[in-house]
Amino acid sequence: MTRSPRTRLWRSTLAVSAAIAVTAGVVAAAPDSKKKAPAAAKPKLSLIAATKSVTLDKYSWSEGVWLDLGTYLTAEGAPFEFKVTRESYKKPIVAKQIIRDGKKTTTKTLPAGTVKDFSGLPDFVEVKITDPAGKTVLKTSQNFCPNNASGRVRPDAPATSKYPGGCPTNPFTLGSVWGVEKGWASNTYSGHYEDDTTVDLAAGSYTAKISVAKKYRDLFGIANKTQSVKVTVIEHPDEPGEGEGGWGAARKAAAGAGADAHAHHAGHGKAQPPVSLAEATGGTAPTYNVGHGPHPPAPPALPWALKKNARTSANIGDKAGQTDGSRQAPGAKPNAKRPTGKPVVPASAPKPDLRSLPAYGVTIVDGKEYDTPGKDYVAFSANVWNAGPAQLVVDGFRKPGADLMDAYQYFYDAKGKQIGYTPTGTMEWDPRPGHVHWHFTDFASYRLLKEDKKEAVRSGKEAFCLANTDAVDYTVKNANWHPDGTDLATSCGQENSISVREVLDVGSGDTYTQDLPDQSFDITDVPNGTYWIQVLANPEKRLKETSTSNNSALRKIVLGGKPGARTVSVPAHHLVDAN
């Protein structure tokens, strides 16, 4: 599940806690113990600037600068909350604002077309940049993910935000929750969620004027207040530490071919230059080790001021398998001993519901890349997710000297007490580059079907390490908005592990991308024509789940071209015209 350097999505070498993101730039009144403000019928929203000036770095290997100007949207009186869903891929996305007034909750559906995907509110912020002579050199708009890097603006605000960290960008996401917690503020810069979002600014001094677009001011009652920020662009021919193994060299390598040092932690997706610092998050905006095909989820952008300490903060708090200071929580621990007594699957026990998403990121790969010259492959990304209402929990136990682990699925009651277990196959160590962790066997399978749905080719991959890489639908019952086990280094074990616990949480899915071994079909001898990529969860039905009728997903593709120069086209999947 860990991607190869060829298409690795770079994660910054830092993951600074977002809890301090705003407080350094915002002064708030101390709480009054004698007075308690009444609950507001809706949030009072304001655009603020954490600082009056920012410095943007421009490097020789970058096409421009990331326009993170340190502006935030604050929510007072009540959270700024949304539930974003689609009934199916045949129906458009619907975004509803959730308005909480004490014990009363109401919803307001946003106008049709306001939200086009699950990555946030499009064109939310308008930016105008002028040079010292007052000449406008840039006008642009920026999208806003309410789940972006955030922090408290008042000391009496809730200590933690209940909302997920980041907005999902998997093209087949089904449901999401966005929110700015009451008394908190979220960074308005979400450029890392999009391709080609750097802007071309020459070295020098500028003035930026930032405001919320009128349609959103009218929609949410935001004051028409423009923030002014002085901008200094500094051009660097190279970064400090360009020597072998240096921090700058690693970042530059990651912007191109990738950095081998992070090969087992980086994401699955299109390579991008390093971006603003990312908080350690859960499955929504996955951490440094997670990404998704051509639509990479992005790290929330922390304010520019925190970047000043980047080089001194990196690697603080790293544990085994971590190299970027993210201080990611370790994976869940398996039971101390393998289960004893008679296996039982209580009928009353809540169970997971495994479902597949249609394949995406479909591409042709020359056999040379797989060390099999003369062959043609069609590669793809795939995701199996858990619709709940219970976690999928699988423990692996290894007998001394054994190559395989014995795997067991566990069941819990509503209070979290273990009430049953059942043997469910094995786990195996996969030493291949791009994996290097323990795989649970027979979790899913891939088949290339002919137009009449008969099998043409079967992929060799059926074993997986389970991790919560994507927030597929955080609106389902019991969805966990802050899942553990998003870090492959701790979720999937090491070669000398004696036991492993792998968990797929409710609402989250596990993506494997097209650059990994066996994440493809050999089409060398497959005729041109129309085919279906089938992603099938739990193919042998070894796992106990709520339903097995929804385990298959199909994606149509059309193969063409000639041997050594095959082509593939991918029609839209109903309303999802993304590959």
Disulfide bonds with the S-S distance in Angstrom:
Cys145-Cys167 2.13
Cys465-Cys492 1.43
